[in-house]
Amino acid sequence: MASKRSAPSSRMQPLEIDLVGRVSACRTCGFFWPTQGKPQPYGPYTCYDFDSDTPKTKSGQRQPWLRGRSVAADFPDPEVMDGCRKAPIMTIGINPNLTAFAPGTLGASWCYPKFTPTGSTKAVRRTAYYYRYRSVTQERLALGVIERFVQAAGRVTAEGNGTVVSAVRTDDAPSYTLIVRYAHRTKPTSIELRSKAGQLPYAVFVDVAPPHNTFVKGQLLAGRVQIPPGKALEVYAQEISYYTRFRTALSSLQNHLRAKGHPRANLAIGEDVGQLDMVACASPHWGPGWLGGDHNSVLQIMHACVSKNAWALKQLLHSKPALLLLVGQASYDMFAYAFGHCLSRSPALPEKPQDGAFTLLELTSDDAHPTKFSYNSTVGGVRYSIDTRVVVVPHFSYAFNYAPQYRLPTDQWNLFVRRYPECAEFLETSNAVQRVPPATPNNFVGIALMSDVQTIRQQLRARWPAAADKLERAFCDPNATLGALLCRLYDTGVITWVRGAGNGGGYLARAAGPCTFCEHFAFAEGCPYGKPAEPQYPSGFLTTVAQRLVAAGKNWRASNGALAKRSITDSPFRGLVDPTV
């Protein structure tokens, strides 16, 4: 298990360098890293290390992308930002998803990087390389490999043919119940998977949802996995839907660039979009049930990571992106709570947006009333300034958030059902439509068109024109909204293209300010953007800027007491499982 230590003191390296070691070694939060010998709330989980400092670029999720080795099972280290440190677009979510917590074959196969020193090589270089070039994937092992290391004690095998009914986990409790239905029994069978915090957790080796939730007699259903350190491993790269969700909007900008005379424009998550989280440590979900049981525990985690250490803020101040996307209403609420004194919009964003992140997307994507994150400070005679466009987007984890859809308040939907029952029945029963229930009784109902969008809209207009007219007034398409916004930001010069040599080559211009990340760690790929040659900030400059900004936020909250009472853990669809992962 990792030692329980607090964040090390700064060595006054450039901030982008300093953050790698300091964040990954941070043990500030008492919930994630308890002291006095208390066990951690999650894990330990399967971990791996590189066999070389800088493995080859990932080749895809169907083939191993590196040869690694197992290390002792542990809780994942805190994460730093994925991608280029000066990417012109940045996304900020709440915290990393603890993927191995989920019951099922994919949950059982996840593994986490745990970089260790090798010879004269420091672990921090491996950490830096991993996060610089990770884009839309996390790592897993082949299920067959994992199954070879299931401990004999506590191993659960099927007593007959059957199906998994459920394996629900509603909080951070290490024990849960696997419910199966055997073909030779009339009633479901409950299998208690009992564990304690700090012990190897139970993994489930059959999926919990159709069509892969069937099993045969003698098949492994559940067990505890422990791979001895030093085992050679083939590690796979598995795409995560959260990280890929922005691809559609980014492709709109790519197509726009090509139409504008840059035929070789090729944009990518990780290179042109950096992805970060407000809180650096992982949990299965965000809320009291997963983070200590009460709201105060959540506030303590947020205070330690977001305000006290301010890891995400420091990366934001270094990156200075042209566009910042806050992913989900909870991310926005957290950001506004900590740094609301730097957010501006006229008129101000509503404290309680009627339709959560969808309302915030509509308002913040309005060019006539842009939302900005702005801050200015002078340290030792050197001026710092950031002025970043901010847009709040629906949570990336859920595919239905980004499907074209109709969104109506609950009372209006109920009235629609009574007035147009045949149309409502069609929407409720069509395989191409997913009805998303409201997060609260007074919230909005989503009618997501998951496929055949144009066909369905045409059918509605042809068969129920009056009903279709009502629906079209409530139509939204988040991908189209974001894609159009990116194109407008390019057309107005907020995002720019740097021409390269040859037939239309080039790249999206990096954000302002220096960066020595790739040069410092001597990555073979180097920095193609010339950032190391720019004048560097004085030693400790950005850290001082961050400290001043955080202090100003504390004073601002003290004089605006109502803000401290705002919920920062309520999020639409919180607790749902993403079916596309």
N, C-alpha and C positions, 0 to 999 in steps of 0.2 A: 504494500500500500504506500501511496505517496506521503511524504512527510507533511505535517501540518505547520505551514509557515505563512506568515503574512507577506505582503508584497515587498520585495527587496527595494532598497533605496536606489534612486536614480544615479547612474554613473555619468550623467551629463553627456551621453551620446546624442546624436540627432534623434529627435523624438520618434521618428518612424522605426529606428533601430531599437531604441530603448523599450518601446512598447512590446516587442516580441518576447524578450526575456521576462519583463515585469508582469505582463498579463498571464503568460502561460505558467508562471510560478506563483501567481497570486493565490493566497489562501485566506483572504480577508473574511469572506462570508461565513459566519458560524453555522448556518444551515447546511451549506454544501461541504464545508470543511470543519467539522466540530473538533474541539480541543479536548484535552484531558482523557484521551483514549476512547472517546465515544465513537461508535461506528457511523459511517456516512449513510445518508438516507437511501442511496441508490447504489446498485452494483455490489461487488465488483464485476466488471464486464471484460470480455476478451479484448486484449490489446496486442498491437504489433509495432515493430520498428522497421525502418529501412535497413537493407543490407549495404546500401551505399548512400552517400550524402544527398546526391541529386539524381534520383532514378529517372528513367526516360519518361517522356510525356505519356499521359494516359491514352490507351488505345481503344477504350470502350468497355461497356459493362458486360459484354459476353465473353471477353477474354481477360486473363489476368494482366494487370498493368504493371505489376512489380513483383519481384521476389523479395519477401521480407522474412522476419523471424518473430516468433512469439516472445512476449515479455509477460511478466506477472500480471494477472487480471487486476483491474483498478477502475476507478472512476475517471472519466475523460478529463484531461486538463482544460482549463479555460481557453477559449478560442479568440484569436485575433481576426482581423478582416481578411476575407478572401479576395484575391485579385490584385491588380495594379494599384499601388497606393495613390496614384494621381489620376485614376480614371475619372472622366468628366461626369459620370453618373454614379450615385451611391444609393444603396438601399439600406435601411436600418429596421430590423425587426425587434422582437422582445428578447429572446434568448435562443440558443441552439436547442434543437429537438433531441431528446434522449431516445434515439430510435430503437435501441436494444430493449427498452422497457415493454414494447408492444408484443403481445402474444402472437405467435404465428411463425412461419418458416423464415420470413425476411427478418423479423425481429430477432430470431435465434441466431442468424448468420452475421449480424453486424459486428464489426470490430473497430476499435478506436486507436489512433496513433498515440504512442507513448514513447517520445524520443529520448534516447539515452546517450551519454557520451561514449565515443568509441576511439580509443587511442588518443591522438591529439585533437580529435574533432569534437567540437562542442555541440550539445544537443540543440542549441538555439539556432544553428545554421539549418538543421533539418526542419525545425519548426518553421523557420522563415520560408524555406523552399516550398514546403507543403502548402502553406496558406497563400503564398504568392501565386502558385499555379493550380490550386484547387479552384474549380469554377462551379460546376453543377452536380458534383458527385460526392458521395461518402463511400467508405470502404466496407467490404463484406468478404466473407470466406464462402467457399462452396459448402452447401448444407451437408454433403457427405463427409467433408472434413470435420465439421463441427460435431457431427454425430459420433465420430470415432472417439471423442474425448468427453462423452457424457459419463459422469460418475455412476458407478454401480449402485451406490446408496441413494435411495430416493428415485430411482429410475422407474418410469411409468410406461407400461406397454398395454396395448389394446387386448381386452379379453375376448373380443370378437370383432366382426365387421361392423362398421357404423359410420356416424358423422359427428362432427363437432357442432354442438349447439351454441356455445358461447364460452368466452373466457374474459369476462368483464373486469376491468381494473378502474375503479372510480376515484382512487387517491394514491398516495405514495406508500401505502401498506405493502410490505414485501410478500405477504401471503395473499393468494387469490384462489378462486374456484374454477376448475375446468369442467364444463358440463358437456357430456357426450350422450348420444343416443345409439345404443347397440341394437342391431337388427334382431337379436334374439330376446330382447326385453321390451316390455310395453311402456315402461316409464324411463325418463332420462336418468342418467347416473351422474352424480356429482363427485368429482375427484378433488380433494383438498390439496392444494400445492402450498404446503406450509414452509415458511422460511422466516428468518429474523434479519434485521438490519445488520449489515456487515458480512453476512454469509453469502456464498454464491447463490444468485437468484435462480429461480426456475425459468427455463425457456420452454416454449411449446413448439413441437415439431410438426404440427399439422395446422394448416390455415383455419381461421375461425369463420370464414365467410365462403359461400359457394363461389365458384364450382370446385374448389380444391380443398374442401373441408371433409373429404371422405378418407377412411382408413380401413385397413384389413387386420385381421387377427394377428397378434404378435408384433404389430408395428409400433415403433417408438412414438409415444404421445408427448412426453414431457420429461425433463431431467435437468440436472445442473452441469454446466460445462466448465471444465478446467483444462486448458492446454498448458502443458509444462513449458517453462521458459526455454528458449533456444531452438524450438522446432522451426524448420524451414517451412515457409508458407507462400502460397500463391495468392496474392491479394487482388480482388476484383474491384472495379470502380462501378458503383451503382448510382444511376441518376436519381435525384430527389426532386419531386415535382415542385417543391417550394422554390428551389434554385432555378428551375427552368421556366417558371411561370411568366417571367418578363420577356422571354424570347420573342413572342408574337409582336409585342409593341416595338421591340428593338429591330425586328425585321422590317417593320414599316419605315423606320428611319433609314435602314440600309437600302431599301428599294428607292426611297426618296433621294438618297445620295447618288445612287446610280443614275436615276433619271435626271439629276442635276449636273451630270458630266463627270461622275467618278465611278466608272464601270467596274472597277476592282474593289470597291468598298466592301469590306467584309467585317462585320461587327460581331462581338462575342461577349457573353457574360464572363466576367473574370478579367478580361482585358479592357473592355470599355465600360463595364459596370462592376464596381466593387460592392461586396455584400458584407454587412456588419450587423451586430446585435447590440442592444442597449446593455444587456447583462451577458457576461462572458461565459458563465457556466450553464450546463444543459439540465433541462428537466423535461418530463413527458408532456406537460402542459403548463400554463401560467395561471396560477390562482391559489388561494389558501389551501385547498385540499392536497395540492402537490408540493407546497412550499412551507410546511410547518404547521398548517392547520388553522391559522388565523390571519387576519389582515395585517396585524402588526409585524408578523414574520415577513410578509411580502414587502412591507415598507422598509424593513431593516435590510433586506437584500438589495432593494432598489437604492437605498441611501448609500450602502457600502460600495456598490459597483458603479452606479450612475453618477452620484454626486461626489462621494468621498474620493474614490480612485479616478472617476471620470474617464474610464478607458475609451468609451465610444466617442465622447466629446473630443478627447485629445486626437484621436484618429481623424475625426471630422475637421478639426482645425488645421491639421497637416494636409489633408487631402484637398480641402477647399473645392468640392465638386460644383459644377454649374447647376446640377439638379440633384436634390435629395428627395428620395421617396421614403416616407414613413409607412411601414407595412402594417395595416390594421389600425382600428381605432384605439386599441390598448397601447400600441406603440406610440401613437400620436399623443395620447393622454399622458403617458410616462415622460415623453420628450417635453411636452408643454409644462408638465409639473416641474421638471428640473430646469428647463431653459426657456420658459415662456417669456421671460423678459427680453429675449433676443428674437422672438417671433413677432411679425407684424403683418397686419392685413387691414384694409379699410373697405367695407365694414369688417369688424372682428368676426372670427369664426364662432359659431354657437357653442356654448359650453356643453349642451346636450343635443348633438345633431340628431334630427328626426329619424334618419335612416342610417345612422352610424357612419361607417367608412364610405358608404355610397354617397351620402350627403356631402361628406368631406371631400371626396373625389370631385364631385361636381363643382364645389366652391373653390377648391384650391387649383383646379385646372383652368379656371377662368382667367384669361390673360388681362382682362380689364381690371381685375382686383387680385393681383398676385399675392401669394403668401411668401414671405421672405424670412430667412434666418440671417440676421445681420449683427455684426459686432466689430468694434474698433477699439484698439488699445495701443498705447505707446510704452515700450519697455526699453529703458536705457537709450532713449533717443531714436529707437527703431520702431516704425509704425507697423501694426498688423491690422488687416482689414479682411472681412469675409462678408459676402452678400450673395447667398445661395437661394435659388428658387426652391420652395418646399411644396410637395404634393403628397397628399394622404391617399393611399390606395387600399382596396380591400385585401384581406389576408391572402397571401400567396399559397397557403397550404391547401386550399379547397378549390377544386376545379370549377364548381358551380359558381363561385364568385366571379369568374372571368368568362363565363358563357354569356352570350347575348340573352337578355332576360327582361321580363316585365316585373316591376316592383311596385306593389300597392300596399298602403296601410291596411292593417288587418280588417278594420271595419269596412273599408272600401272593397276589399276582396270578398268579404262575406256578402256585401250588397251585390257585387258582381255575380256571385254564385246564384243568388236568388233571382236576379234579373235575367241572366243568360245561362241557365242550367245546362243546356246541351253543349255550349262552348266550354263551360267550366269542366264538364265531365270529360270532354275531349282532352283538355289540358291535364286533367288529373290522371288519365289512363294511358296517354301516349307514351310509348317507350322512348321517344326522342325528347321528352320533357321531364324535368325533375322539379318537383315542387319543394321549395325550401321553406320550412316552417319558420315563423318569426322567433327571434331570440327572446323576446318578452311578449306578453299578451298584447301590448299596444304598439309593437314594432311592425316591420314590413314583412309581407309574404313575397318570396321570390319565385317566379315561374321561369326557370332556366331552360333555354332551348339548347340541349346538349348536342344535337346533330340536326341535319336537314333544316337549318335555320330559315333560309329563304322559302323553302317549300312550305314549311309550317305557317309562316307569315302570309304567304299567298293563299293557303287554304283558309285561314281565318278570315281574310278579307273577302274571299269568295262566298263562304258559307254563312258567316255571321258578321256582316259589315259594321253594324252598330257596335257590337262587342269588340271587334278588332280596332275600331276607332278609339275606344276607351283604353284598350291595352297599349296601342301605339303611343299614346300620350305619356305612358309610364315606362317606355322602352329605354333601356340603357345597354351599352356595350363597352365595358371597361377597357378591353384591349383596343378598340377603335378610338376611345377617348385618349388613352395614353399614347397610341401611335400618332394621332393627329397632333398632340401636344409636342412630342419630340420633333416632328417635322416643322412645327411653328418655331420652336426654339432654335432650330438650325436656320430657318429663313430669316430670323431676326438677329442672328449672330450670337446668341447665348451659347450655343454649341457650334463649333467650327471644325472645318476639315483642313488638314495640312497635306498639301500635295507632295507626293514622293516622286522619285525618279521613274521614268518609264510610263507606260500606257495607263494613265489614270490611277497609279498607285498612291498610297498615302494612308492617313489614319486620323481618327478623331483627335483633335488637339487635347493635350493633357491640361489638367487644372493648373492654375497659377501657383508659383512657388517651387522651391527646390525639393529634390528627393535623392537620397543616396542608397536606398534600400538594396537594390539588385547589385550595385557596385560594391557596397560594403561587404555583402556576403559572397561576392565573386561568383555569381551565377553565370554559367556559360552563355546563357541567352542575353545577358547584359541588359542595358536600358536603351531601347531604340528611340527614345524621345528626347535625349539630350539633357535630362534633368540634373544629373550630377554636376554638369558644367555651370549651372546657375549659381549666383551668389548665395551662400549658405546663411541661415539664421545664426545669430550669436548663440553660444552654449546656454542651454536652459531657457531660451527665449519662449518657445511655444508652451513649455510647462508653466511658465509664469503667466502667460496669457490665459491658459486654461484655469489656473488657480484664481485669477481675477474674475473670470467669467462665472465660475462656480460660486465665489463669494458674493458677487452681485446678485446671483439667483437666490441665494439664501436670504439676503436682505429683502429682496423683492417679495418672496413668499411670506416673510415675517410681516410685511406691511399689507399683504393681501390674504388674510387668514382663511377666507372662504376656499381658496385654491387647495389648501391642505386637506379639505374634507372631500374633494373630488375623488371618485372611484378611479383607480388606475389599474384595476384588474378585470373590469367588465369588458368583454370582447365578444362581438357577434360570433356565434358558432363555436365559442370556446368549448373544448371537450370532445368535439366530433373527430372522428378518425378520417384522415384523407384516404379515399379509396384509390387514388391514383398513384400513391407511393409504391 
